Amino acid sequence: MGHVGTAVTQNLLKSDYKVTTILDLDKDKCSNYPTCKVATSPRQVAEEVDITITALPMPPHVKAMFEGDNGLLAGMDKGKIWIDHSTTDYEATMIYNEMVIDKGAQLLEAPITGGLAALSKGQMTVFTAGDETLATQVRPLMKASFQNVLYTGPLGTAMIPKVFSNLLCAVNIIAAAEAMMVAKKAGLDMKTFWDAIRSSSGNSFVWETGGPMVMQGNYDPSFDIALHCKDNQLCYDIAKKHKVPLEVCGLAQQIFHHTMYRYGDTAPCYSSAKMLEDNLNESLYCEDFKDWTYSIDDVDGSAVIRHHGITLTQDPDKKAEK
């Protein structure tokens, strides 16, 4: 019942799904759900429901939840389904899958992407992997929380685009902060510079969302840098297995680790931009973005950003948007 679990639970309830049983180590996170029983163990959750949905921070958390006399596996039985939204070690997931199958149950790998700010609005993307019939069966349930549900293939295939999406995010925000810093020191208006790149071939999801978060000075506090570094490390492990060198991506991985060591595990995920600011004694804050927020539209399978709380600069012959 962290950021993901809470948003998914609320989305399911809003869509009239029968959410009967919830669980978190922090029982306070299970309050304010009067129609839901608070379980005492993962085993109890699995025993009492048809579909168990998990969303956990790190691979060791998934392992601890899954194993043991009171673990999820102990409560699985024929016909039951486990949907895991955790970003975790996909090779461990393959092992868990064999154990789940032995119980007559099924596992669907389902990592999510798109920014947690969009999840409560049902605007994120979920990658699903595993049995295709199962993925099709639970697709309506997925649509309660995700506007784009993409089936990637056999179990293990969903985690690769998920973690590399986050690593590419890291590459993008590092480069974006450097570009913004050059513009700031050269005396450009930061909002104008952001508009210029947004209208050019240098634009990206991160430029349109992470850029404003840097210029707000919050660096996206919805996602801890330790979690981002964990995802980056999973990318490295996958690349090493397949003997692919990560030169640019590997540098981004190291910069993110350096940032985490400097500011701590709970620093916002885009704090590498703050490290650049602190190193150069120059702030990238821009007052124009103080009320900025965003939402996401799915256009032909692509995440298109809609901006709110800011005036978008366009060609003067076109009508400006709010």
VEXDREN-2710 file (C-alpha; in Angstrom, 1 decimal):
% VEXDREN-2710
k/r/px/py/pz
1/MET/0.0/0.0/0.0
2/GLY/2.8/2.4/-0.9
3/HIS/2.4/4.9/-3.8
4/VAL/1.6/2.3/-6.4
5/GLY/-0.5/0.0/-4.2
6/THR/-2.6/2.9/-2.8
7/ALA/-3.3/4.3/-6.3
8/VAL/-4.2/0.9/-7.8
9/THR/-6.5/0.1/-4.9
10/GLN/-8.3/3.4/-5.2
11/ASN/-8.6/3.0/-9.0
12/LEU/-10.1/-0.5/-8.6
13/LEU/-12.6/0.7/-6.0
14/LYS/-13.6/3.6/-8.2
15/SER/-14.2/1.1/-11.0
16/ASP/-16.4/-1.0/-8.8
17/TYR/-14.0/-3.9/-8.4
18/LYS/-14.4/-5.9/-5.2
19/VAL/-11.2/-5.2/-3.2
20/THR/-11.7/-7.2/-0.1
21/THR/-8.3/-7.6/1.6
22/ILE/-5.2/-5.3/1.8
23/LEU/-1.8/-5.6/3.6
24/ASP/1.2/-3.4/4.3
25/LEU/3.9/-3.7/7.0
26/ASP/2.9/-0.2/7.9
27/LYS/-0.7/-0.7/9.1
28/ASP/-1.4/3.1/9.0
29/LYS/-1.2/2.8/5.2
30/CYS/-4.2/0.5/5.3
31/SER/-6.5/3.0/7.1
32/ASN/-9.3/4.8/5.3
33/TYR/-10.5/1.7/3.5
34/PRO/-13.6/0.8/5.5
35/THR/-14.7/-1.9/3.0
36/CYS/-11.4/-3.8/3.1
37/LYS/-10.1/-6.2/5.7
38/VAL/-6.5/-5.6/6.8
39/ALA/-4.7/-9.0/6.6
40/THR/-1.9/-10.2/8.9
41/SER/0.2/-11.9/6.2
42/PRO/0.6/-12.3/2.5
43/ARG/-0.6/-15.9/2.9
44/GLN/-3.9/-14.6/4.2
45/VAL/-4.3/-12.3/1.3
46/ALA/-3.7/-15.0/-1.2
47/GLU/-6.1/-17.4/0.6
48/GLU/-8.9/-14.9/0.7
49/VAL/-8.9/-13.5/-2.8
50/ASP/-9.0/-14.6/-6.4
51/ILE/-6.4/-12.2/-7.6
52/THR/-3.5/-10.9/-5.5
53/ILE/-1.8/-7.7/-6.6
54/THR/1.6/-6.7/-5.2
55/ALA/3.7/-3.6/-5.6
56/LEU/7.0/-3.7/-3.6
57/PRO/10.1/-1.5/-3.7
58/MET/13.0/-3.9/-4.0
59/PRO/13.7/-7.5/-5.0
60/PRO/14.4/-8.5/-1.4
61/HIS/11.0/-7.2/-0.4
62/VAL/9.4/-9.4/-3.1
63/LYS/11.3/-12.4/-1.9
64/ALA/10.4/-11.9/1.8
65/MET/6.7/-11.4/0.8
66/PHE/6.7/-14.6/-1.4
67/GLU/8.5/-17.1/0.7
68/GLY/7.9/-18.8/4.1
69/ASP/5.0/-20.3/6.0
70/ASN/3.1/-17.0/5.9
71/GLY/4.3/-16.0/2.4
72/LEU/2.2/-15.5/-0.7
73/LEU/3.1/-18.9/-2.1
74/ALA/1.8/-20.7/0.9
75/GLY/-1.7/-19.2/0.2
76/MET/-1.7/-19.8/-3.5
77/ASP/-4.0/-22.6/-4.8
78/LYS/-5.5/-23.8/-8.1
79/GLY/-7.0/-21.1/-10.2
80/LYS/-5.6/-18.2/-8.2
81/ILE/-3.7/-15.3/-9.9
82/TRP/-0.8/-13.2/-8.8
83/ILE/-0.2/-9.9/-10.6
84/ASP/3.1/-8.3/-9.6
85/HIS/3.7/-4.6/-10.3
86/SER/7.1/-4.6/-8.6
87/THR/10.2/-3.6/-10.5
88/THR/12.3/-6.6/-9.6
89/ASP/14.9/-9.2/-10.7
90/TYR/13.2/-10.9/-13.6
91/GLU/15.3/-14.1/-13.2
92/ALA/13.9/-14.4/-9.6
93/THR/10.5/-13.9/-11.1
94/MET/11.0/-16.9/-13.4
95/ILE/11.8/-19.0/-10.4
96/TYR/8.7/-17.8/-8.5
97/ASN/6.6/-18.6/-11.6
98/GLU/7.6/-22.2/-11.6
99/MET/6.7/-22.5/-7.9
100/VAL/3.3/-20.8/-8.5
101/ILE/2.6/-23.1/-11.5
102/ASP/3.3/-26.1/-9.2
103/LYS/0.4/-24.8/-7.0
104/GLY/-1.9/-24.7/-10.1
105/ALA/-1.9/-20.9/-10.0
106/GLN/-0.6/-18.2/-12.4
107/LEU/1.7/-15.3/-12.3
108/LEU/1.5/-12.2/-14.5
109/GLU/4.5/-9.9/-14.6
110/ALA/3.2/-6.3/-14.7
111/PRO/5.8/-3.4/-14.1
112/ILE/4.5/0.1/-14.7
113/THR/6.0/3.2/-16.2
114/GLY/5.0/6.8/-16.9
115/GLY/5.5/8.7/-13.6
116/LEU/3.6/8.2/-10.4
117/ALA/1.9/11.5/-10.7
118/ALA/-0.2/10.1/-13.5
119/LEU/-1.1/6.8/-11.8
120/SER/-3.8/8.3/-9.6
121/LYS/-5.4/9.6/-12.8
122/GLY/-5.2/6.2/-14.5
123/GLN/-2.8/7.6/-17.1
124/MET/0.3/5.3/-16.7
125/THR/1.4/2.4/-18.9
126/VAL/1.7/-1.2/-17.7
127/PHE/3.7/-3.9/-19.4
128/THR/2.3/-7.4/-19.0
129/ALA/4.2/-10.6/-19.6
130/GLY/3.3/-14.3/-19.0
131/ASP/0.5/-16.4/-20.4
132/GLU/-1.2/-14.4/-23.1
133/THR/-4.6/-15.8/-22.3
134/LEU/-4.2/-14.6/-18.7
135/ALA/-3.0/-11.2/-19.8
136/THR/-6.1/-10.9/-22.0
137/GLN/-8.4/-12.1/-19.1
138/VAL/-7.2/-9.4/-16.7
139/ARG/-6.9/-6.6/-19.2
140/PRO/-10.2/-5.0/-18.1
141/LEU/-8.9/-4.9/-14.5
142/MET/-5.7/-3.3/-15.7
143/LYS/-7.6/-0.6/-17.6
144/ALA/-9.0/0.7/-14.3
145/SER/-5.5/2.1/-13.5
146/PHE/-3.6/2.2/-16.8
147/GLN/-4.5/3.9/-20.1
148/ASN/-2.0/1.8/-22.0
149/VAL/-1.7/-1.9/-21.4
150/LEU/1.0/-3.5/-23.5
151/TYR/1.6/-7.2/-23.7
152/THR/5.3/-7.9/-24.2
153/GLY/5.4/-11.7/-24.5
154/PRO/6.6/-14.6/-22.2
155/LEU/7.3/-14.0/-18.6
156/GLY/10.5/-11.9/-18.1
157/THR/10.0/-9.8/-21.2
158/ALA/8.1/-7.0/-19.4
159/MET/10.9/-6.1/-17.0
160/ILE/13.4/-5.3/-19.6
161/PRO/11.6/-2.3/-21.2
162/LYS/10.5/-1.2/-17.8
163/VAL/14.0/-0.9/-16.3
164/PHE/15.6/0.5/-19.5
165/SER/12.8/3.1/-19.6
166/ASN/14.0/4.3/-16.2
167/LEU/17.7/4.2/-17.2
168/LEU/16.9/6.2/-20.4
169/CYS/15.1/8.6/-18.0
170/ALA/18.4/9.0/-16.1
171/VAL/20.4/9.7/-19.3
172/ASN/17.8/12.3/-20.3
173/ILE/17.6/14.2/-17.0
174/ILE/21.4/14.4/-16.7
175/ALA/21.7/15.8/-20.3
176/ALA/18.7/18.1/-19.8
177/ALA/20.2/19.6/-16.6
178/GLU/23.5/20.3/-18.4
179/ALA/21.7/21.9/-21.3
180/MET/19.6/24.1/-18.9
181/MET/22.7/25.1/-17.0
182/VAL/24.4/26.3/-20.1
183/ALA/21.3/28.3/-21.0
184/LYS/21.1/29.8/-17.6
185/LYS/24.7/30.9/-17.5
186/ALA/24.4/32.3/-21.0
187/GLY/21.6/34.5/-19.8
188/LEU/18.7/32.9/-21.7
189/ASP/15.2/33.1/-20.2
190/MET/14.7/29.5/-18.8
191/LYS/11.0/29.3/-19.8
192/THR/11.9/30.4/-23.4
193/PHE/14.7/27.9/-23.5
194/TRP/12.3/25.1/-22.3
195/ASP/9.8/26.1/-25.0
196/ALA/12.4/26.1/-27.7
197/ILE/13.7/22.6/-26.9
198/ARG/10.1/21.4/-26.5
199/SER/9.4/22.5/-30.0
200/SER/12.5/20.9/-31.5
201/SER/14.1/17.5/-32.2
202/GLY/15.7/17.6/-28.7
203/ASN/12.3/17.2/-27.0
204/SER/11.5/14.1/-24.8
205/PHE/9.1/12.9/-22.1
206/VAL/11.8/13.8/-19.5
207/TRP/12.3/17.3/-21.0
208/GLU/8.6/18.0/-20.7
209/THR/8.1/16.6/-17.2
210/GLY/11.5/16.3/-15.5
211/GLY/12.7/19.7/-16.8
212/PRO/9.8/21.6/-15.0
213/MET/10.3/19.5/-11.9
214/VAL/14.0/20.7/-11.8
215/MET/12.9/24.3/-12.4
216/GLN/10.3/23.9/-9.6
217/GLY/13.1/22.8/-7.3
218/ASN/11.4/19.5/-6.3
219/TYR/13.2/17.1/-8.5
220/ASP/10.2/14.6/-8.5
221/PRO/9.9/13.5/-4.8
222/SER/7.3/10.8/-5.8
223/PHE/10.2/8.4/-6.6
224/ASP/13.2/7.9/-4.4
225/ILE/16.7/7.9/-6.0
226/ALA/17.5/4.6/-4.3
227/LEU/14.6/3.0/-6.3
228/HIS/15.9/4.6/-9.5
229/CYS/19.4/3.3/-8.8
230/LYS/18.0/-0.1/-8.2
231/ASP/16.3/-0.1/-11.6
232/ASN/19.6/1.2/-13.2
233/GLN/21.5/-1.7/-11.6
234/LEU/18.9/-4.2/-12.9
235/CYS/19.7/-2.8/-16.4
236/TYR/23.4/-3.4/-15.8
237/ASP/22.8/-7.0/-14.7
238/ILE/20.7/-7.7/-17.8
239/ALA/23.2/-6.1/-20.1
240/LYS/26.1/-8.0/-18.5
241/LYS/24.2/-11.3/-18.9
242/HIS/23.9/-10.6/-22.6
243/LYS/27.4/-9.1/-23.0
244/VAL/26.3/-5.7/-24.1
245/PRO/28.5/-2.8/-22.9
246/LEU/26.7/0.1/-21.3
247/GLU/28.9/3.1/-22.0
248/VAL/26.6/6.1/-22.0
249/CYS/23.9/4.4/-19.9
250/GLY/26.6/3.1/-17.6
251/LEU/27.9/6.6/-17.0
252/ALA/24.4/7.7/-16.1
253/GLN/24.2/4.8/-13.7
254/GLN/27.3/6.0/-11.9
255/ILE/26.2/9.6/-11.8
256/PHE/22.9/8.5/-10.2
257/HIS/24.8/6.4/-7.6
258/HIS/27.1/9.4/-6.9
259/THR/24.0/11.5/-6.4
260/MET/22.4/8.9/-4.0
261/TYR/25.6/8.7/-1.9
262/ARG/25.7/12.5/-1.6
263/TYR/22.0/13.2/-0.8
264/GLY/20.8/9.9/0.6
265/ASP/18.5/7.1/-0.4
266/THR/15.3/9.1/-0.1
267/ALA/16.4/12.1/-2.3
268/PRO/14.1/12.8/-5.2
269/CYS/15.0/10.8/-8.3
270/TYR/16.1/13.8/-10.4
271/SER/18.5/15.1/-7.8
272/SER/21.4/14.7/-10.2
273/ALA/20.3/18.1/-11.5
274/LYS/20.6/19.4/-7.9
275/MET/24.1/18.0/-7.7
276/LEU/25.0/20.0/-10.8
277/GLU/23.5/23.1/-9.3
278/ASP/25.3/22.7/-6.1
279/ASN/28.6/22.0/-7.8
280/LEU/28.3/25.2/-9.9
281/ASN/26.6/27.3/-7.2
282/GLU/23.8/28.2/-9.7
283/SER/20.1/27.5/-9.3
284/LEU/17.9/26.4/-12.2
285/TYR/14.7/27.5/-10.4
286/CYS/12.3/29.3/-12.7
287/GLU/9.2/31.1/-11.3
288/ASP/7.2/30.4/-14.4
289/PHE/6.9/26.7/-13.3
290/LYS/5.7/27.2/-9.7
291/ASP/2.1/26.1/-10.5
292/TRP/3.0/23.7/-13.3
293/THR/1.5/20.2/-13.3
294/TYR/1.0/17.7/-16.1
295/SER/-1.3/14.9/-17.4
296/ILE/-0.7/12.2/-20.0
297/ASP/-2.7/11.4/-23.1
298/ASP/-2.2/8.1/-25.0
299/VAL/-2.0/9.0/-28.7
300/ASP/-1.4/6.0/-30.9
301/GLY/0.4/4.3/-28.0
302/SER/2.7/7.2/-27.4
303/ALA/2.6/9.2/-24.1
304/VAL/1.8/12.8/-25.0
305/ILE/2.2/15.4/-22.2
306/ARG/-0.5/17.9/-21.5
307/HIS/0.7/20.9/-19.4
308/HIS/-1.4/22.7/-16.8
309/GLY/-0.8/25.8/-14.7
310/ILE/1.5/27.4/-17.3
311/THR/1.2/29.4/-20.5
312/LEU/2.7/27.5/-23.4
313/THR/4.7/29.7/-25.8
314/GLN/3.8/29.0/-29.4
315/ASP/4.1/30.5/-32.9
316/PRO/2.3/33.9/-32.5
317/ASP/0.1/33.0/-35.4
318/LYS/-1.4/30.2/-33.3
319/LYS/-3.6/30.5/-30.3
320/ALA/-1.7/30.1/-27.1
321/GLU/-2.9/27.3/-24.7
322/LYS/-3.3/27.4/-21.0
END
